[in-house]
Amino acid sequence: MSDQRSRCKIDKCNRLDSNNAGSNAKQQNEGVKMDRVEYEKLIIQDLLNLHNNKELDINPWYQRRSVWTTSQKAYLINTLFEQKPIPTIYIRHSLDIDAEKSIREVVDGQQRVRSVLEYSDDAFAVKHPAYPKKVKFSQLKRTDIERFKLTSLSVGYLLGATDEDVIEIFGRLNSVAKTLNAQELRNARYSGEYKQFCLRQATKRLPLWRNLNIFTANRIARMDEVQFISDLTYNFINGLSDFSSPKLDQIYKKYDEEFAEEEDMERRSERVFSQIAGIKPEAIRDTIFRRAPLLFSLCLVLDSAPRKLSSTTIESALHAIDENLNSDIPLSKRRKQDTEFYIACTASTQRIKQRGVRDSYIRMHLGL
């Protein structure tokens, strides 16, 4: 009965609103809630038309100013070129009675909308899968321009929303439900060339992570495999180094706009992971090399090896190393290099000293 009374009250308010404009404002102040949200597809050409006709407000009073970097904007446009989804844009749809036109106010998605508008104005260049180099909008072929302008965006229209409704929705959409780890923060902060390279490499190796039990589904969800690739690439470029979150931040920033070493890093990564994929899975999955720090060391050794090694050579070495580490012989009675390797695998595994010990030990067993 309470639900029926509530519905009758709302219906009564709506009838009064339709009969009296002054009553409309009064009813809004008394708490008439937003009517509904309608989800539709809006192609980019229509978005451009709305902006050009001044029917799209991308800077309402509660919005922050444009804060995205050029690399973040380019990443968004590249995502559209790759035909991958982007988050829904929320727009408050209302009427300007005096001007007799619709007004659409961007509640959430201002940076995405600005990126589309600015790219269409030739403000920056973007990677496109069909072009060898970054291209501005004016450099696209006619068919690619058409394809871009016909790209559909998901839009949620807030109908009958008051300022109070909009502020509440804006706050909810921009709240963070979990504490981000270092790599998630890095991923949120940067959108440029180094980030995109590491994301592609990590995604490309997903079957390997799963097949070899390197990262669990939860750790992949928290981007551990992306940090692994980020750190590995850092070491490819700079040589054997400590793990350092600030240094990873720095290299993401350094190569945010351009990553000239990308082609070389792609080649070296492929060389390393093709060798790992070529050995029997149990040589890693059933040994200590399923642990990320040990696999990391193996990758660096394979990268710096003067030649590609046979699968048999790698498998034999990994099993021998695993047997030595898990030996029943007390540490005090083991060979010095075996003891040092054991310690390097069990304490402070990300420091350069321990990485150096593992590097030398793996090389010795591979005959390098």
LUMMIFI-628685 format. One line per 5 residues: number of its first residue (from 1); their letters; for each residue y, z, x of N, C-alpha, C. Coordinates in steps of 0.2 Angstrom, whole numbers, plus 5000, padded with zeros to 4 digits. Layout:
N
NUM = a = Y,Z,X,Y,Z,X,Y,Z,X | ...
# end
This chain:
368
1 = msdqr = 4994,5000,5004,5000,5000,5000,5006,5000,5004 | 5006,5004,5010,5012,5004,5014,5013,4997,5017 | 5008,4993,5019,5009,4986,5021,5012,4982,5016 | 5010,4983,5009,5013,4979,5004,5020,4980,5003 | 5022,4987,5003,5029,4989,5002,5033,4986,5008
6 = srcki = 5030,4986,5014,5034,4983,5020,5035,4976,5019 | 5030,4972,5017,5031,4965,5016,5036,4964,5010 | 5036,4968,5005,5041,4967,4999,5048,4968,5002 | 5049,4973,5006,5055,4975,5009,5058,4969,5013 | 5054,4966,5017,5056,4961,5021,5058,4955,5017
11 = dkcnr = 5053,4953,5012,5055,4948,5008,5062,4949,5004 | 5063,4955,5002,5069,4956,4999,5075,4955,5003 | 5074,4957,5010,5079,4956,5015,5081,4949,5016 | 5075,4945,5016,5076,4938,5017,5080,4934,5012 | 5078,4937,5005,5082,4934,5000,5089,4935,5000
16 = ldsnn = 5091,4942,5002,5098,4943,5002,5101,4939,5008 | 5098,4938,5013,5101,4935,5019,5102,4928,5017 | 5098,4924,5013,5099,4918,5011,5105,4917,5006 | 5107,4923,5003,5113,4922,4998,5119,4925,5001 | 5119,4928,5006,5125,4931,5009,5125,4931,5016
21 = agsna = 5130,4927,5019,5130,4927,5027,5132,4933,5030 | 5137,4937,5026,5139,4943,5029,5133,4948,5029 | 5129,4948,5024,5123,4952,5023,5118,4951,5029 | 5118,4945,5031,5114,4943,5037,5115,4947,5043 | 5121,4947,5045,5123,4951,5051,5122,4959,5050
26 = kqqne = 5123,4961,5044,5121,4968,5043,5114,4969,5043 | 5110,4965,5040,5103,4966,5041,5100,4966,5048 | 5103,4961,5052,5101,4961,5059,5102,4968,5062 | 5108,4970,5061,5110,4977,5064,5105,4983,5062 | 5103,4982,5056,5098,4987,5053,5091,4986,5056
31 = gvkmd = 5090,4981,5060,5083,4981,5063,5078,4975,5060 | 5081,4970,5057,5076,4965,5055,5073,4962,5062 | 5067,4961,5062,5063,4959,5068,5063,4951,5069 | 5061,4949,5075,5061,4942,5076,5055,4939,5072 | 5057,4933,5070,5053,4930,5065,5046,4928,5068
36 = rveye = 5046,4924,5073,5039,4923,5076,5040,4919,5083 | 5035,4917,5086,5035,4913,5092,5031,4907,5090 | 5033,4901,5092,5030,4895,5091,5029,4892,5097 | 5023,4890,5099,5021,4887,5105,5021,4879,5104 | 5024,4875,5108,5024,4868,5108,5024,4865,5115
41 = kliiq = 5023,4859,5115,5023,4855,5122,5030,4851,5122 | 5033,4852,5127,5040,4848,5128,5039,4844,5135 | 5040,4838,5134,5040,4833,5140,5046,4834,5144 | 5046,4833,5150,5052,4834,5155,5058,4829,5153 | 5057,4823,5150,5062,4819,5148,5066,4823,5142
46 = dllnl = 5062,4826,5138,5066,4830,5132,5070,4836,5135 | 5067,4839,5140,5071,4844,5143,5077,4842,5146 | 5077,4836,5150,5083,4833,5153,5088,4831,5147 | 5086,4829,5142,5090,4827,5136,5094,4833,5134 | 5090,4838,5133,5093,4844,5130,5098,4847,5135
51 = hnnke = 5097,4847,5141,5102,4849,5146,5108,4844,5146 | 5107,4838,5146,5113,4833,5146,5117,4834,5140 | 5114,4835,5134,5117,4836,5128,5120,4843,5127 | 5120,4847,5132,5122,4854,5132,5119,4858,5126 | 5113,4857,5125,5109,4861,5120,5104,4865,5123
56 = ldinp = 5105,4866,5130,5100,4871,5133,5104,4875,5138 | 5104,4882,5136,5108,4887,5140,5103,4890,5145 | 5104,4888,5151,5099,4891,5157,5102,4897,5160 | 5108,4899,5158,5111,4905,5161,5114,4910,5156 | 5109,4913,5152,5112,4918,5147,5114,4924,5151
61 = wyqrr = 5118,4928,5147,5121,4934,5150,5116,4939,5154 | 5110,4939,5151,5105,4944,5154,5101,4941,5160 | 5101,4935,5161,5098,4931,5167,5101,4933,5173 | 5096,4933,5178,5099,4934,5185,5101,4926,5187 | 5105,4926,5193,5107,4920,5195,5101,4916,5199
66 = svwtt = 5102,4910,5200,5097,4906,5203,5095,4909,5210 | 5089,4911,5211,5087,4914,5217,5082,4911,5221 | 5079,4906,5218,5073,4902,5222,5076,4898,5228 | 5072,4898,5233,5073,4894,5239,5071,4887,5237 | 5073,4882,5242,5072,4875,5241,5064,4875,5241
71 = sqkay = 5061,4878,5246,5053,4878,5246,5050,4880,5240 | 5053,4885,5237,5050,4888,5230,5050,4882,5225 | 5056,4879,5225,5057,4874,5220,5053,4868,5221 | 5052,4866,5227,5048,4861,5229,5041,4862,5227 | 5038,4868,5228,5032,4870,5227,5030,4869,5219
76 = lintl = 5035,4871,5215,5035,4870,5208,5034,4863,5206 | 5038,4859,5209,5038,4852,5207,5031,4849,5210 | 5029,4851,5216,5023,4848,5218,5017,4850,5214 | 5017,4856,5211,5012,4859,5206,5012,4854,5200 | 5018,4852,5198,5018,4847,5192,5015,4840,5194
81 = feqkp = 5017,4838,5200,5014,4832,5203,5006,4832,5203 | 5004,4838,5205,4996,4839,5206,4993,4840,5199 | 4997,4840,5194,4995,4840,5187,4991,4847,5186 | 4994,4852,5189,4991,4859,5188,4996,4863,5184 | 4994,4868,5180,4998,4871,5175,5003,4876,5178
86 = iptiy = 5009,4877,5175,5014,4882,5177,5014,4886,5171 | 5017,4892,5172,5018,4897,5166,5022,4894,5161 | 5021,4897,5155,5025,4895,5149,5032,4897,5150 | 5037,4893,5147,5044,4894,5147,5045,4897,5140 | 5049,4902,5140,5051,4905,5133,5058,4904,5132
91 = irhsl = 5060,4901,5126,5066,4899,5124,5068,4902,5117 | 5074,4905,5117,5076,4907,5110,5080,4901,5107 | 5077,4900,5101,5080,4894,5097,5084,4897,5091 | 5091,4895,5091,5095,4897,5086,5099,4891,5084 | 5104,4892,5079,5108,4887,5076,5115,4889,5077
96 = didae = 5119,4884,5079,5127,4885,5079,5129,4881,5073 | 5130,4886,5068,5132,4883,5061,5138,4879,5061 | 5144,4881,5065,5150,4878,5065,5149,4871,5068 | 5146,4871,5074,5145,4864,5078,5139,4860,5075 | 5135,4863,5070,5130,4860,5067,5125,4857,5072
101 = ksire = 5123,4861,5077,5118,4859,5082,5113,4865,5084 | 5107,4863,5086,5103,4868,5089,5105,4871,5096 | 5104,4877,5097,5105,4880,5104,5098,4883,5106 | 5097,4881,5112,5091,4884,5115,5093,4887,5121 | 5091,4894,5122,5092,4898,5127,5086,4900,5131
106 = vvdgq = 5086,4899,5137,5080,4901,5141,5080,4908,5143 | 5075,4911,5140,5073,4918,5140,5069,4920,5147 | 5064,4916,5148,5060,4917,5154,5058,4910,5156 | 5059,4908,5163,5058,4902,5165,5064,4898,5168 | 5069,4902,5169,5075,4899,5172,5074,4895,5178
111 = qrvrs = 5071,4899,5183,5070,4896,5189,5066,4889,5189 | 5061,4889,5185,5057,4883,5184,5061,4877,5181 | 5065,4879,5176,5069,4874,5173,5074,4871,5178 | 5077,4876,5181,5082,4873,5186,5079,4869,5192 | 5073,4870,5193,5069,4866,5198,5068,4859,5196
116 = vleys = 5066,4859,5190,5065,4852,5187,5072,4848,5186 | 5077,4852,5184,5084,4848,5183,5086,4846,5190 | 5086,4851,5195,5089,4849,5202,5085,4843,5205 | 5078,4844,5204,5074,4838,5207,5076,4831,5204 | 5077,4831,5198,5079,4825,5194,5086,4823,5196
121 = ddafa = 5090,4827,5199,5096,4826,5202,5096,4824,5209 | 5090,4823,5212,5089,4822,5219,5091,4827,5224 | 5091,4833,5222,5093,4839,5226,5089,4840,5232 | 5082,4839,5232,5078,4840,5237,5072,4836,5237 | 5068,4835,5242,5062,4831,5243,5056,4836,5242
126 = vkhpa = 5050,4832,5240,5044,4836,5238,5038,4832,5240 | 5033,4836,5242,5027,4833,5243,5024,4830,5237 | 5021,4823,5237,5018,4820,5232,5012,4817,5234 | 5006,4818,5230,5000,4816,5233,4999,4809,5234 | 5004,4805,5231,5003,4797,5232,5008,4795,5238
131 = ypkkv = 5011,4799,5241,5016,4797,5247,5014,4801,5253 | 5015,4798,5259,5014,4801,5265,5019,4806,5267 | 5025,4805,5265,5030,4810,5267,5033,4813,5260 | 5037,4818,5261,5041,4821,5255,5046,4816,5252 | 5046,4816,5246,5050,4811,5242,5055,4814,5238
136 = kfsql = 5061,4812,5237,5066,4814,5232,5064,4810,5226 | 5068,4812,5220,5066,4809,5214,5068,4801,5214 | 5073,4800,5217,5076,4793,5217,5071,4788,5222 | 5067,4791,5226,5062,4788,5230,5055,4786,5227 | 5054,4789,5221,5048,4788,5217,5048,4781,5214
141 = krtdi = 5042,4778,5214,5041,4772,5211,5042,4773,5203 | 5043,4767,5200,5045,4768,5193,5039,4771,5189 | 5033,4769,5191,5027,4772,5187,5027,4779,5188 | 5029,4782,5194,5028,4789,5195,5034,4793,5192 | 5040,4789,5192,5045,4792,5188,5043,4793,5180
146 = erfkl = 5040,4788,5178,5038,4789,5171,5033,4794,5170 | 5028,4795,5174,5023,4800,5174,5026,4807,5174 | 5031,4807,5179,5034,4814,5180,5038,4816,5173 | 5042,4811,5170,5046,4813,5165,5042,4814,5158 | 5035,4811,5158,5031,4812,5153,5027,4818,5154
151 = tslsv = 5028,4822,5159,5024,4828,5160,5026,4833,5155 | 5020,4836,5152,5022,4841,5147,5022,4848,5149 | 5027,4852,5147,5028,4859,5149,5026,4863,5143 | 5023,4869,5144,5022,4873,5138,5028,4878,5137 | 5030,4878,5130,5036,4881,5128,5035,4886,5123
156 = gyllg = 5037,4892,5123,5036,4897,5117,5043,4898,5114 | 5044,4895,5108,5051,4896,5105,5051,4903,5101 | 5056,4907,5103,5057,4913,5099,5062,4912,5094 | 5059,4912,5088,5063,4911,5082,5066,4917,5078 | 5072,4917,5077,5075,4923,5073,5075,4929,5078
161 = atded = 5076,4928,5085,5076,4934,5089,5083,4936,5090 | 5084,4943,5090,5090,4946,5091,5091,4947,5098 | 5097,4950,5100,5098,4951,5108,5093,4957,5110 | 5091,4962,5105,5087,4967,5107,5080,4964,5108 | 5078,4960,5104,5071,4957,5104,5071,4953,5111
166 = vieif = 5076,4949,5113,5076,4945,5119,5075,4950,5125 | 5079,4955,5125,5079,4960,5131,5072,4963,5132 | 5069,4965,5126,5063,4968,5127,5057,4963,5129 | 5058,4957,5127,5053,4952,5129,5054,4950,5136 | 5061,4949,5138,5062,4948,5145,5059,4953,5150
171 = grlns = 5060,4959,5148,5058,4965,5152,5050,4965,5152 | 5047,4963,5147,5039,4963,5147,5037,4957,5151 | 5040,4951,5151,5038,4946,5154,5039,4946,5162 | 5044,4950,5164,5045,4951,5171,5043,4958,5174 | 5039,4961,5170,5036,4967,5173,5030,4966,5177
176 = vaktl = 5028,4970,5182,5022,4969,5186,5017,4974,5184 | 5011,4972,5183,5006,4976,5180,5002,4980,5186 | 5003,4978,5192,4999,4981,5197,5003,4981,5204 | 5001,4985,5208,5004,4985,5215,5002,4980,5219 | 5006,4975,5222,5004,4970,5226,5002,4972,5233
181 = naqel = 4997,4969,5236,4995,4970,5243,5000,4965,5247 | 4999,4966,5254,5003,4962,5258,5003,4955,5257 | 4997,4952,5257,4996,4945,5256,4999,4943,5249 | 4998,4947,5244,5000,4945,5237,5008,4944,5237 | 5011,4949,5241,5018,4949,5242,5021,4943,5246
186 = rnary = 5017,4942,5251,5018,4936,5255,5018,4929,5251 | 5013,4929,5247,5012,4923,5243,5017,4922,5237 | 5020,4928,5235,5025,4928,5230,5032,4926,5233 | 5033,4928,5240,5039,4927,5243,5040,4920,5245 | 5035,4917,5248,5035,4911,5251,5032,4905,5247
191 = sgeyk = 5034,4899,5247,5031,4894,5243,5031,4887,5247 | 5032,4888,5254,5033,4882,5258,5026,4879,5261 | 5027,4876,5266,5022,4872,5270,5016,4876,5272 | 5018,4882,5276,5012,4886,5278,5008,4889,5273 | 5012,4892,5268,5008,4895,5262,5004,4890,5259
196 = qfclr = 5006,4884,5258,5002,4879,5254,4996,4876,5258 | 4997,4876,5265,4991,4874,5269,4986,4880,5269 | 4988,4886,5269,4983,4891,5269,4980,4892,5263 | 4983,4891,5257,4980,4891,5251,4975,4885,5250 | 4977,4879,5252,4972,4874,5252,4966,4875,5256
201 = qatkr = 4967,4878,5262,4961,4879,5266,4957,4884,5263 | 4960,4890,5261,4956,4895,5258,4952,4893,5252 | 4955,4889,5247,4952,4886,5241,4946,4881,5243 | 4947,4877,5248,4942,4872,5251,4936,4876,5253 | 4937,4882,5256,4931,4885,5258,4928,4890,5253
206 = lplwr = 4930,4890,5247,4927,4894,5242,4920,4894,5242 | 4916,4889,5242,4909,4889,5241,4906,4893,5247 | 4909,4892,5253,4907,4895,5259,4908,4903,5259 | 4913,4905,5256,4915,4912,5255,4909,4915,5251 | 4908,4912,5246,4903,4914,5241,4896,4914,5243
211 = nlnif = 4894,4908,5246,4887,4907,5248,4885,4912,5254 | 4890,4914,5258,4889,4918,5264,4890,4925,5263 | 4893,4927,5257,4895,4934,5255,4900,4937,5259 | 4905,4932,5261,4910,4935,5266,4915,4939,5262 | 4917,4936,5256,4922,4940,5252,4919,4941,5244
216 = tanri = 4920,4946,5242,4918,4947,5235,4923,4944,5230 | 4921,4943,5224,4925,4940,5219,4932,4945,5218 | 4931,4951,5219,4937,4955,5218,4942,4954,5224 | 4939,4954,5230,4943,4952,5236,4946,4946,5236 | 4943,4941,5233,4946,4934,5233,4952,4934,5228
221 = armde = 4951,4938,5222,4956,4939,5217,4962,4942,5220 | 4961,4946,5226,4967,4949,5229,4969,4946,5235 | 4967,4939,5236,4969,4935,5241,4967,4937,5248 | 4961,4940,5249,4959,4942,5256,4957,4936,5260 | 4954,4931,5256,4952,4925,5260,4958,4921,5262
226 = vqfis = 4964,4921,5259,4970,4917,5261,4973,4921,5267 | 4973,4927,5267,4975,4931,5273,4971,4929,5279 | 4964,4929,5278,4960,4927,5283,4962,4920,5286 | 4963,4915,5282,4965,4909,5284,4972,4909,5288 | 4976,4913,5285,4983,4914,5287,4983,4916,5295
231 = dltyn = 4979,4922,5295,4978,4925,5302,4975,4920,5307 | 4969,4917,5304,4966,4912,5309,4970,4907,5311 | 4974,4904,5307,4979,4899,5309,4984,4901,5314 | 4986,4907,5312,4991,4910,5317,4988,4911,5324 | 4982,4913,5325,4978,4913,5331,4977,4906,5334
236 = fingl = 4976,4901,5330,4975,4894,5332,4981,4892,5336 | 4987,4894,5333,4994,4892,5336,4996,4896,5342 | 4995,4903,5341,4998,4907,5346,4992,4910,5351 | 4986,4908,5350,4981,4911,5355,4979,4918,5352 | 4974,4921,5355,4971,4927,5353,4976,4932,5352
241 = sdfss = 4977,4935,5346,4982,4940,5345,4980,4946,5340 | 4984,4951,5340,4983,4957,5336,4984,4954,5329 | 4980,4957,5324,4982,4956,5317,4989,4960,5316 | 4994,4957,5313,5000,4960,5311,5003,4957,5305 | 5004,4961,5300,5006,4959,5294,5014,4956,5295
246 = pkldq = 5018,4960,5298,5025,4957,5300,5025,4950,5303 | 5020,4949,5308,5020,4943,5311,5017,4937,5306 | 5013,4939,5302,5011,4934,5297,5017,4932,5292 | 5021,4937,5291,5027,4936,5287,5032,4931,5290 | 5032,4932,5297,5037,4928,5301,5034,4921,5301
251 = iykky = 5028,4920,5302,5025,4913,5303,5026,4909,5296 | 5025,4913,5290,5026,4910,5284,5033,4908,5283 | 5038,4912,5286,5045,4910,5285,5047,4905,5290 | 5044,4905,5296,5045,4900,5301,5044,4893,5299 | 5038,4892,5295,5035,4886,5293,5036,4885,5286
256 = deefa = 5041,4888,5283,5042,4887,5276,5044,4880,5274 | 5049,4878,5278,5052,4871,5276,5048,4865,5279 | 5046,4866,5285,5042,4861,5289,5036,4864,5293 | 5030,4861,5293,5024,4863,5297,5022,4858,5300 | 5025,4856,5306,5023,4850,5310,5016,4850,5313
261 = eeedm = 5013,4856,5314,5007,4857,5316,5001,4856,5311 | 5003,4855,5305,4998,4855,5300,4992,4850,5301 | 4994,4844,5303,4988,4839,5304,4983,4842,5309 | 4986,4845,5315,4982,4847,5320,4978,4853,5317 | 4981,4858,5314,4977,4864,5311,4972,4861,5306
266 = errse = 4973,4856,5302,4968,4853,5298,4962,4851,5301 | 4963,4847,5307,4958,4845,5311,4954,4850,5314 | 4957,4855,5317,4954,4861,5320,4950,4865,5315 | 4953,4866,5309,4949,4870,5304,4943,4867,5302 | 4944,4860,5301,4938,4856,5299,4932,4856,5304
271 = rvfsq = 4934,4856,5310,4929,4856,5316,4925,4863,5316 | 4929,4868,5315,4926,4875,5315,4921,4876,5309 | 4924,4875,5303,4920,4876,5297,4915,4871,5296 | 4915,4865,5298,4910,4861,5297,4904,4863,5302 | 4905,4866,5307,4899,4869,5311,4896,4875,5308
276 = iagik = 4901,4879,5305,4898,4885,5301,4894,4883,5295 | 4896,4878,5292,4893,4876,5286,4886,4872,5288 | 4886,4870,5294,4880,4866,5296,4874,4871,5298 | 4875,4877,5299,4870,4882,5301,4866,4885,5295 | 4860,4887,5296,4857,4891,5290,4861,4897,5288
281 = peair = 4862,4897,5281,4866,4902,5278,4864,4909,5281 | 4857,4911,5281,4855,4917,5283,4857,4919,5290 | 4859,4915,5294,4862,4916,5301,4868,4920,5301 | 4872,4919,5295,4878,4923,5294,4877,4928,5288 | 4874,4926,5283,4873,4930,5277,4869,4937,5278
286 = dtifr = 4864,4936,5283,4859,4941,5284,4861,4945,5291 | 4866,4943,5294,4868,4947,5300,4875,4950,5300 | 4877,4953,5305,4884,4956,5305,4889,4951,5304 | 4888,4945,5305,4893,4940,5305,4896,4938,5297 | 4892,4942,5293,4895,4941,5286,4901,4946,5285
291 = rapll = 4902,4950,5290,4909,4954,5290,4914,4950,5292 | 4920,4950,5289,4926,4945,5290,4928,4946,5297 | 4929,4952,5300,4931,4952,5307,4927,4948,5312 | 4920,4949,5311,4915,4945,5315,4915,4938,5314 | 4916,4936,5308,4916,4929,5307,4923,4926,5310
296 = fslcl = 4928,4930,5309,4935,4928,5312,4934,4926,5320 | 4931,4931,5323,4930,4930,5330,4925,4924,5332 | 4920,4923,5328,4916,4917,5329,4920,4910,5328 | 4924,4910,5323,4929,4904,5322,4933,4903,5328 | 4936,4908,5330,4940,4907,5336,4937,4904,5342
301 = vldsa = 4931,4907,5343,4926,4904,5349,4925,4897,5348 | 4922,4895,5342,4920,4888,5340,4926,4884,5341 | 4932,4886,5339,4938,4882,5340,4940,4880,5347 | 4939,4885,5351,4941,4884,5358,4935,4881,5363 | 4929,4881,5360,4924,4878,5364,4925,4871,5366
306 = prkls = 4924,4869,5372,4925,4862,5374,4921,4857,5370 | 4916,4858,5367,4912,4854,5363,4909,4857,5357 | 4907,4853,5352,4903,4855,5347,4897,4858,5349 | 4895,4863,5346,4888,4866,5348,4883,4864,5342 | 4877,4864,5345,4871,4863,5340,4870,4868,5335
311 = sttie = 4868,4867,5329,4866,4872,5324,4861,4877,5327 | 4856,4875,5331,4851,4879,5334,4854,4884,5339 | 4859,4882,5343,4862,4886,5348,4866,4892,5344 | 4870,4890,5339,4874,4895,5336,4869,4900,5332 | 4864,4897,5329,4860,4902,5325,4856,4907,5330
316 = salha = 4854,4904,5335,4850,4909,5340,4855,4914,5343 | 4861,4912,5344,4866,4917,5347,4868,4922,5342 | 4869,4920,5336,4871,4925,5330,4865,4930,5329 | 4859,4928,5329,4853,4932,5328,4852,4937,5334 | 4853,4935,5340,4853,4939,5346,4858,4944,5346
321 = idenl = 4864,4942,5344,4870,4947,5344,4868,4952,5339 | 4866,4950,5333,4865,4955,5327,4859,4960,5329 | 4854,4957,5333,4848,4962,5335,4851,4967,5340 | 4855,4965,5345,4858,4969,5350,4862,4975,5346 | 4866,4973,5342,4871,4978,5338,4867,4983,5334
326 = nsdip = 4861,4981,5331,4857,4985,5327,4851,4988,5330 | 4851,4988,5337,4846,4990,5341,4845,4998,5340 | 4839,5000,5341,4837,5007,5340,4839,5011,5347 | 4840,5007,5352,4842,5010,5359,4849,5014,5358 | 4849,5020,5360,4855,5024,5360,4860,5020,5364
331 = lskrr = 4867,5021,5362,4872,5018,5365,4873,5020,5373 | 4871,5026,5374,4871,5028,5381,4867,5025,5386 | 4861,5022,5383,4856,5018,5387,4857,5011,5387 | 4862,5008,5383,4862,5001,5382,4867,4998,5388 | 4866,4992,5389,4870,4988,5394,4878,4989,5392
336 = kqdte = 4882,4989,5397,4889,4991,5396,4892,4986,5391 | 4891,4979,5392,4894,4974,5387,4891,4975,5380 | 4885,4977,5379,4882,4979,5373,4886,4985,5369 | 4887,4990,5373,4890,4996,5371,4898,4994,5369 | 4901,4990,5373,4908,4989,5372,4908,4984,5365
341 = fyiac = 4904,4980,5365,4904,4975,5359,4902,4980,5352 | 4898,4984,5353,4896,4989,5347,4903,4992,5345 | 4906,4995,5350,4912,4999,5348,4918,4994,5345 | 4918,4988,5348,4923,4983,5346,4922,4981,5339 | 4916,4982,5336,4914,4980,5329,4914,4986,5324
346 = tastq = 4915,4992,5327,4915,4997,5322,4922,5001,5322 | 4926,5000,5326,4933,5004,5326,4939,4999,5328 | 4944,5000,5324,4950,4996,5325,4948,4988,5326 | 4945,4985,5321,4942,4979,5322,4947,4973,5323 | 4954,4975,5321,4959,4969,5320,4964,4970,5326
351 = rikqr = 4962,4974,5331,4967,4975,5337,4965,4970,5342 | 4969,4967,5346,4968,4962,5351,4963,4964,5356 | 4963,4971,5358,4958,4973,5363,4951,4972,5360 | 4949,4974,5354,4943,4973,5351,4941,4966,5350 | 4946,4962,5348,4945,4955,5347,4943,4952,5353
356 = gvrds = 4947,4954,5359,4945,4951,5365,4938,4952,5367 | 4936,4959,5366,4929,4960,5368,4924,4956,5364 | 4925,4955,5358,4920,4951,5353,4920,4944,5356 | 4926,4942,5357,4927,4935,5359,4923,4933,5366 | 4923,4938,5371,4920,4937,5377,4912,4937,5376
361 = yirmh = 4910,4942,5372,4903,4943,5370,4900,4937,5367 | 4903,4935,5362,4901,4929,5358,4900,4923,5363 | 4905,4922,5367,4905,4916,5371,4899,4917,5376 | 4898,4923,5378,4892,4924,5383,4886,4922,5380 | 4885,4924,5374,4878,4922,5370,4878,4915,5368
366 = lgl = 4884,4911,5368,4884,4904,5366,4884,4900,5372 | 4884,4903,5378,4883,4899,5385,4890,4896,5386 | 4896,4899,5384,4902,4896,5385,4906,4899,5391
# end
